């Protein structure tokens, strides 16, 4: 089969499938200086084609997929005489447009431009981190939480009203989820990030992961000729209530980062370093309402953390048609802390019966390494190209813990027989190898993209528990210990068509993924094998009714695979009466997304959507009223229907104000397949406003006020309370805009953590995140280097980002 696929790939690449032509050129002044970002319009004389684009920083532009015929090309730039040129196209053609000055003196006029923080359209939402005031000085996870509509809760990243998304870095899927993913993102500085893209309906050329779509984090890589870069230092102080916890109010984070770039005609190199140190709190509360008792368990983690992350990359043009390069992303995170668990038990009358206290120390160390080798081969000027990628990702995490639990009577005296003590060591080692080939070929009716990907995942994890007796006596506990190996291999192939004709644009694709999984428990000597093949179609059809209005219909089917850790059947102790365990039989969930949208002048985007989740899984907490034992296990048992409407409004009502408003209203109906968990349904509403205010014409002094409010909603199989968040920031630039100073207040009302109530076995349970997100942060950054641009794309592998991933 693989030989047939390879032969087809080579034949399609080498053959000349169409007579599509290319019209390119440059816009220059009489002094032969490029006119950067000049708008260029191309019209066919029969009015069948009318296209607009913007030249790049070197004045270069290019129109592809044209038919032979007669065209009119024109441009109009402030300060120059408008120019137009008639072209008869019979082959690939290059033209040179020369603009002459109007010789009009403009006195005391300052033109200031900058990227808007938010750019939104039917296909994606782009959040320009480098333009955001409130994201400045934070980490990648905090920057994600600033994107309108994206929620970060309970180690889960999702879109309000639509579900879970997966994360990519530089167009490569990060094979981490849950706590591992959030800690990985915390190790990246926002100063290393250029932009965050929310890809709403990924085409078949993207990985099928992520129920509601994909998030792509693009790291900074400068276009400037020669050396350039920036350095940043920030300090964060958490503002808790009460201010003193565990005898101190000194909870802080100090971050320093630096980026360095070098560009020449053939070589592009970049590097960045990020160093963090902090003292922080983590925690949650779980309340279980038994018929005769109420258990209120609070878990507060007191941690000190040190982390380092690095980005290295190089791209080199072997020839005008071939580019090769590599990218490395790595880091080390070390925690040293303790968990303090307090679990009072109350009787029906509200009096204290007893208190269960648990103290555990943790010392996790996580090391990640990601290496990418890539090449882009352009076969001709019509757009035929082949992109090749080989990736290796490793995530290695160790931890050791000492655990002690005691029960106390209402008078504070301990019950001797209740003492429970454990010591454990655990390890997780994830290795991921991927190989991808992607081809693009323009045809007479559409751009054809096709390719394949091989993915090999091997994750090993263990947890070795020991009963601690006496002072230093350890006895191996065979009931709690576990050693597990999980392998997941996936072979995927796709084909995608993307084209336009007059007022219509269309995209249709199909991706097929064949997956084999094997989970082996060394402790239990059991093997679980699974094999499945799924098709993931995607489609987009849009119509440009006039210059102001466009309509689009999108369809896509996606998959959400379980976290590796959730497939491990080992037990993780919380207290002497509560634990969590994995489920080796856990299966992926599947999501179908349909949306009809309307866009008015890139100002207002309205949508009506339907999301259907099949075989949905969720961490179910099961409480037993007879034994008071509480355990958590992930299960497949939910089918969810969600229908809603969304509105996104982008306004610039004044020169000093940029404003974006978002509203998503929806109804969720979640059906349970388990007899002891009831189905649930209800409405939800999400509101967000993002505002940037400029205090001077040069836009060197500005502030941001961002607010969102999530009304009560159905969360998986529970009901979530309302929660909201207000961020306020100030930013000032000096030294020709090279020095930037920002001051931010995050989560001003300490109100951004959610609480979810579920009912299992007729026992009501409520899980509440501790609200530890309020902090004030001061960041100072300095940018250095020449101002001349090379005219290159943001990265040497920009072609890969444009092609299907």
N, C-alpha and C positions, 0 to 999 in steps of 0.2 A: 504493500500500500504506500509506504513512504517513498519508494522509487517512482511510482506513478505520480504522486503529488509533486515530487521534485522535478520531474520531466515537464509536467504542466506548467509549473512555476517558471522554468527556464524558457519554455516556448512562448509564454505570454509576455515575458519581459523582453525577449529578443525580437519579437515580431512587431512590425509597424502596423498597429491595428486601426489607425485613423489618420486622417489628413488634417487634424486639428492644428491650428497655427498659433503663433505667439507674437504679440506686438509689445515691445518694451522700449525703454529709452531713459533719458535723463532730462531734468529741468535745470538749466543753468542760467547765470547772468552773462552779460557781455564780457565780463572779466573772467569768465570760465569758472565761476564759483557756483557750487551746487545750491539750489534753492530747497532747503529742507522742508519736508512735510507739505509740499505743494499739492493742492487738490487737483486731480486729473479726471476728466470726463471723456468717455468714449461712446460715440453713437454711430450705428450703421445708417447709411443713407436711406434704407428702406424702413427705418424705425423699428426693426425687430430686436435690436440690441441697444440698451442704454445702461452703461455701467459707470460707477464712480469708485475711485480709490484714492489713497493718499500716498505720495511718494515717501521714501524712507529718508533717513537723516543725510544721505548723500545725494538726494534728488532723484534716485532711481525708482522706476515703476515698471510694472509688467502686467499685461492682460493675457490670460491663457485661454485655451479651448475656444479659439475663434475660427470661423469659417472664412474662406476666401471671399473677398468682396470689397466694397468701398466704405470707408469710415471717415468720421470727423473726430479729431482728438483736440481737446481744448483745456486750458487752465487759466485761472484768474487768481492772482496773489496781490494782497495789499501792498501798494508802493510800486507796482509794475503794471505795464500795459497788458491787458488780457491778450492771450495768444491762442491761435487755433491753426490746425494743419489738416489738409485732406490727404488721406493715405489710401492707396489701392493695394490690398493685401493679397499676395499670391504665394508667399513663402514667409518663414519667420523673418521679422523685420525689426530693426532698431531705428528709432528716430531721436533727434536732438532738438529740444525746444529751448529757444533762447529768449529770455525775458529782458525787456528794456525798461529802465527806470522811468517813472512818470515825472521825475525832476520836481516833484512837489514837496516843499518843505513842511514837515509836520513838527510843530514846536511843542515841547514838553509833553510828549505822549509816551507813556510807558505801557508796553504790552507784556502781561504776565500770564503764563500758562502753566498748568500742572495737571497731573493725572487726577481725575476724580477718585475718591475713595472707593465708590461703588459703581460698577458698570453692570447693567442687567439687560438681558434679552431672552428670547425664547429658549436658546440652547444652553446658556450658562450665566452664572453670576460671578463677576470678578471683583474680588476685594483686594485693592492695592495696599498691601501692608505698609510699604514705604511711604505712602501718603496719609496713613492713619495716625492720628494723634494719640488715641487711647491704646493702640496696640504697641506703641513705641516703648522699648525697654523691657517688654515681657518675653514670654516663651511662646513656642509654636501652639501649644494647647490653649493658652490664654488668647492668642491671636485668633484661633478658630472660634472661640466663644464670642468674639466681637463681630463676626460675620452675621448680618441680619438673617434670621431664620434657622441658623445652626445652633443646636443645643448640646451642651456637654454636661451630662448628668450620670451619676452612678457608673463611671468608666464607660459610658456609651455615648457615641457621637451620632446625632440624628438631625433630621430636618423637621421643623415644627409641622405637625399634621401629616407627615408623609413617611417617617420611619428612618431606619438605620442607613448610614452611608459608610463606605470604606474609604481609606486614605491612601493616596499615592504621594510620593516625593519625587519630583522631576519625572513624572509619568511612569513611575515604577511602583507597583502595588506593594505596600508594606504588609508583610505576612504576620502581623500582630493584631491582637484585639484585646478589649477589656483593659485591665490594669497594666498589662505589658505595653500596650499601645500608648496609653496616657503617659506613662513614665518615659517612654521613648520620645514622645512629642515635647514633654517638659524639658528634655535634655537639649532641644534645639532652641536657639535664640531667635526672637522675631527679627533681630537685626540681620540674620542670615537669610531672611525670606523676602522675596520681591513681591509675590502676589499669591493669593489663594483662589483657586477656581472651583466653583461648585458646578459640576457637569450634571445637568438635570436629567437628561435622557441620553446616556452614552450610546454611541453607535455600536454595531456588532464588532467593530475593530478594537474596542476596549474590552478588558476583562469583565466577565459577567457578575463579579462580586458587588455587593452593596444593594440592599433592597430599593432605596430611594435614589440611588445615583452614586457618584464618585466625587471625592474632594482631591484636588491636585495641588500640592504645595510646591511652588517653584522657588528655588534658592537664587540668591543674587549672583549675577555674572555681568559685569559692566561691559558696555560697548566702547568705552573710551580708549583711544589710541595711547599706547605706552602704559605706564604704571598708574594705578589709581586704587582707591580703597577708602575705608573708614574705620574708626574705632569708636567704641561706645562703652560707657560705664553707667550702671543704674543701681539704685538702692531701693528696696521695698520693705515697708514696715506694715505688718498685719495689725488690724484694729479689731480686737476681739471684745466680746461682752460676755462675762466679765473680763476686764483687761488683764488680770492676773490669773494664769492657769498653771498649775504645778509650781506655784511660788515665783513665777516670773511673767513679765509682759514683753520680754525681749524676743519677739518672734519676727524674723527678718529674712531677707534674701539679698545677696550681693552678686551682681552679674557683670561680667566684662566680656566683650567680644570684639573681634577685629576681622575685616575682610580685605583681601588684597587681590588685585586683578592685573593682568598684563595682556595686551592685545597688539598684534602686528598683522601684516597682510595674510600670513599663513597660520600663525600660532595664536591660540587663545588659552591662557592659563589662569586659574583662580584658586584661592584657598581662603579658608576662614577658620577661626578658633573661637570657641565659646566656653567660658568657665563660670560655674555657679557654685555658690555655697549658701546654705540657708538653715534656719531653725523654724520648723513649722508644725502645725497641728493637723491631723486628719481624724475623721470620725463619723459615726452614725449612731442612730438609735433605733432599736427594734422593740415594739410593744406587742405583746401577745395577750389577748383577752380570753382566758379560759372561763368556763362556766362558773367556777368557784374561786378563781384566783386571777390576778393580773400581774404579768411579768413585764418589767420595764428595764430593758438592757441598753446601757449606753457604752459605747466603745470609743475611747479617745486615744489616738496615737500621738506620741510626742517624739518627733524625729529631727535628726540633724542629717543634712544631705550635702554631698560634694559630687559634682559631675563635670565632665569635660566632653566636648563634642568637636569634631573636626570635619571639614569638607575640603576635598582636594579634587581638582579636575584639570584636564588638558584636552584640547582639540586641535588637530593639525590637518591642514589641507594638503593632501598628497598631490592633488591636481585640481583644476577647476571643477572636476566632476566627482572627486572622491575625498571624503573627510573621514578621519578615524579619531578616536578619542577614548578616554576613560574617565570615570568618576568614582570617588571614594567618599563614603559617609560613615563615620564611626564615632564611638563615644563610650564612656565609662561612668556609671552612676553608683555611688556608695551611700547606703543609708545606715544609720546607727540610731536605734530608738526603741521605744517600748509602747505597748498597748495597755491601757488601764480600763478594765471592763467592770462596771458596777451594775448589778442586777437585783434591785429590790423586788420582793414578792409581797403583794397586798392581798388580803382576803376580801370577801364580798362587802364587808363593812368599810373598807378603805384603810384598815389598820395594817401596819407592817407585820408580816409573819416572819420573814427572814431576809437576809441579804447574801447574795452570791457575789464574791469578788474574785476577779482573775487578773493576774499580772503576767505579762509575757514580754520578753525581749526579742528583738529582731535585728538581724545584721545582713540584709540583702545586698548583693553586689551584682550589677548587671553590666555586661559588656556587649556592644553591638558592632558589627562590621558589615558594610554593604559595598560591594565592588561591581562596577558596570564597565564592560567593554563594548563599544559601539562603532558602527561604520555606516555611512550614507553614500550610496553610489548613484549618481545621476547619469542616465544613459544618453540623454539628448536634451534639447531645449524645449521639447514639448511637455515635459513634466514626468517622464518615465523615471522611476527611481526605486531602489531597493534599500531597505533599512535592516541592519542586522544588530542584534543585541544579545549579549551573554551576561548573566547576572549571578552573583553569589551573595547570599545574605545569611549571617549567623547572629543568633541572639543567645547569649549564655548567661544564666542567672543562678546564683547560689544563695542560700540562706541558712542560718542556724538560729534556733530559738530555744529559750527556756520558758516553761509554762508552769504556773502554779495557781490553783483554784481552791478557795475555802468558802464555807458557808457560816454565817454569823447569825445569832439570835437577835431579837429586837433590842436587847440590852447591850449589844456589841460584843458579847462573848462568843468565841469561836467554837464550833462543833468539831472536836478532834478527828472524828471518823470521816469528816467531809474533805480532808486534805487530799488534793490530787496534784501530782507533779510529773512533768514530762520534759524531756529534752529531744529535739529533733534536728536533723540535717536534711535539707532537700536541694535538689538541683533540677534545672531545666536547660536543655541544649537543643536549639532549633537550627537546622541547616536547610537552606532553600537554594536550589539550583534551577535557573530558568534559561531557556534558549528561544529566541524569537526571530522570525523573518517576516517582514512586511513589504509588500510591493504596491506601487501605485502606477496606474497606466491611464492616461486620458483617452477617452473614446469619443465617438461622434455624439453620443447621447448623455454621457456622464463620466465622472472620474471613477474608475474601477480600482478598488483596493481589496487585496486579499493577502492571506498569510496564515501562519501557524505558530503555535507556542507549545513548548514542552516544559513541564514544571515537576520537580522532584523535591518533596518535602520529607524530612526525617526529623522527628522530635522525640527526644528521650527525656524522661522526668522520673524523679524518685522522691520519696519522703520516708525517711527512716526514723521511727519513734522509739524512745527508750523511757521506761519507767524509772524515775529518779527516787531512790530511797536513801535514807541516811544523808550524809553530807555529799559524797561524790560517787555513790554506787549507782551504776546504770545497768538496766536489764532490758534487752531487746524486746520490743512489743510487736509480735507477729500479726496481731489483729488490726493495728492501725497502720503499719508500714506498708509501702507499696512501691513497686518499680514497674515502669510502663514505657513501652516504645510504640510510637505511632508513625506510620508511613502513609503519605498521600501523593499519588502520582496522577497528573492530569495532562491529557493531550487535547489540544484545541485547534480548530481551524475556523476560518471565517471568510466571508465574501461580503463586500459592501459597495453599493453604488450611490454616488452623490453627484447630483447635477441640477441644472436649471434651464428653463426655457421661457423666455419672455417674462411674464410675471410670476411664474411658478418655480418653486424650488422643491426638490424631492431627494429623499435619502431612504434607502432600504437595505437591510442587511440581515444576515443569518450567521450565528455563531453556534458551533457544536462543541461540547466538552465531554470527554470520556474520562471518568475518574475512578481510580482504584484505591481503596484504603485498607490498611491492615493495622489493627491494634492488638498488641500482645502484652499481657500482664505477667511479668516474671513471678510475682508473688502468688497469684492465683493459678498460674499455668493455663491461662485461657487465651484464645485468639478470636478476635472478631474481624470478619472480612466483609467488605462491602464493595460493590461495583455498580456504577450507574452512568447512563448517558443521557444528556439533556440538550435540547435545542433552545437557543435564546434569540428570538427574532427582535428586530427593532425597526422602526420606520418613522419618517417625518415628512409631512407634506405642508408646504406653506404657500400662501398666495398674497402677493403685493397688490392690494386693491387700487391704491393710489400712492402718492408720495407720503401720505400721512398714516395710512392704515395698512396693516398686514395681519393675516390670520395663519394659525399653524395648528396642525393635529399631530400629536406624537404618541407612539406606542412602544413599549419595551417590556421585556421579561428578564428578571434577574434572580440571582441566587445569593443566599447568606449562609455561609458555612459556619459550623460551631467553632468556638475558641478551642485551641488544642488542649488547654488545661481542663476544659469541661468534658473532654472525652476520657480523661484519666479516672478510673474508678476509686482513686485513693480518697481518704478522709482527711479533712483539715479541721482541727479543733478550734472552736471559738471559746467555749466554756466547758465545764464538766457536763453540761446538759444540752449543748448545742454544737453542731458541726456541719460542714458542707462536704459534699462528695460529687465526683464527676459521673458521667453516664456514657460508657463506651458504645451504647446503642443509639446515641443521639444522631439525628439525621439533619441535613440542610433544610432550610425553609426557602420558599420560592415566592417571588413577588411579581405581580403584573401591574404596570402603570399605564394609564391612558389619560391624556390631557388635551383639551381644546383651549387655545389661547388667542388673545388679540393684543396687538401692540400699536400704540398711537405715538408716532414721532419720537420713539425711544424715550418717551416721557412716562407713559402709563402702560403697564403690562397686566392684563387680566387673564385669569385662567379658571377653568372648571376641570376637576381631576377626579379620577377613581383609582384607588389602590386596593389590590386584593392580595392577601398573604395566605399561602397554603402551607400546612405542616409547620406552623410557627412554633418556636421553642421559647421557653422562659424558665428562669430559676425559681422553682416552686419551693416555698418554705412550708413544711408540714409539721404541725404541732400535735402532740398526742396528749389528750387531757388526762389519761390514766397514769402515764409515766412522767409527764412534763418534759419529755425529750423533744427537742426541736432540731430538724435537719433540713438542709437545702439541697435540692438536686435539679439539674436542668432536664426538662421533658418536652417532647413534641406533642402538642395537644390543642393548638389554637388555629382557627381560621378567622381571618379578620377582613372586614369590608370597611373601607373608609372613602367617603365621598365629600368633596369640599370645593370651595372657591378661594382664589387668592388674588390679591391686588398689590402691585408694586408701583409706586409713584416717585419719580425723580424730578425735582424742581430746583431751579436757580432763580428764585423770585427777585433777588437782589444781587449785586456784585459781591456783597459781603456774606452771602449765605448759600451753602449747598445743603440740600435737604433730600432725604429718602424716607418714604413711608411704606410700611408693609402691613398687610392684613391677611390672615389665613383663617377661614372659618370652615369647620368640618364636622361630620358625624361619623362616629366609629361604632361598629358592631362586631364584637369579638365572641366567637362561638367556641365553647370548650368541649373537648371530647372526653374529659374526665368526669366521672359521676360526682366526685367530691369537690369539684370546682364549678360554680355556676357561670353561665354565659353572662355577658355584660354589654351594655351599649350606652351611648351618651354623646353630647356635643362638646366641642372644644373651640377655643378662639385664641389666636395669637396676634398681638399687636406690637409693632416696633417702629421707632422713629430714630433716625440718625442725622445729626446736624453738625456741620462745621461752620464756624463763624470767624470771619476775617476782620481784624481790627484796623488794618491799613491797606493801601492800594497794592503794595508790593507783596502782600500775603505772607509777611515774615513774622507776624504776630497773630495767633489764631487760637481758638478754643473749640472743643467738641463736647456736645451733650447728647448722649445716646441712652435710650430707654427702651426696654421691652417688657411686656406683661403677658404671661401665660395663664389663661383662665383654667378652671378645673376641666379635666379631660379624662378619657379612658386611656390608661397606660397598660398595654398588654392585656392582662386580665384583672387589673385593679383600677381604682380611681385615684387620680393625683389631685392634690390640693393646688390652689393658685400660688404662683410664685412670680417674682419680677426682679428687674435689675436696672440700676441707674449708674452710669459711668460718666464722669466729668474729667476733662483734660485741658491743659493749656500747653502751647508750644510757641517757642520764639527762636528765630534764626538770626544769625549775625555773621560777620566776616564773609561777606558776599555769599551768604546762604550756606557756608561750609560748616558752621557751628550750629547745632540744634540742641536746645534745652527744653525738656518737656516735664510736666508735673501732672500726674494722674491720680484720681480717686476712683477705685474700682468697687462696685457693689456698695454704693453709699449707704443703703439701708440694711445691709446684711440680710438680703431677702431672696437670693438667687438659687437656693437649694430646695429641691422638691421633696414632697412626702407622698407616699403611695400606700393606700389601704386595700388589702385583699382579704377574701374570705375563703379559707381552705378547711375542709372537714367541719364546716359550720363554726369555725373558730376565726374570729377577726384578728388580723395582724396589720400593724402599721410600721412601715419603714421610713425613717426620716434621715436625710443627710444633714450632718452638722453644717451650719452656715459659717464657713471659714473663708469666704472669698473676699471679705472687705480688707482692702489695704490701700496705702498711699505710696506712690512710687515716683522717684526723681531719676531722670535719665539724661545723660549728656553724651552727644555723639559729635564726631568731627570727621568731615569728608575731605580727602586730599586727592590730587591728581589733576591731569590736564582736562580741559573742557572739550577737546576735539573728539568727535565720534568716529569710529571706524566704519560705521554703516552696517555692521554685522547684526545678526539677530541677537536676542538676549543671551543665548548660549550656543555653543558649537553644535549641540544636538537639538537645535530648534526644529529641524526637519522631522526628527523622531517625534517631537511633541505634536506636530501637525498631523503626522501620519497616525494610523490606528495603533493603539497600544494593545 
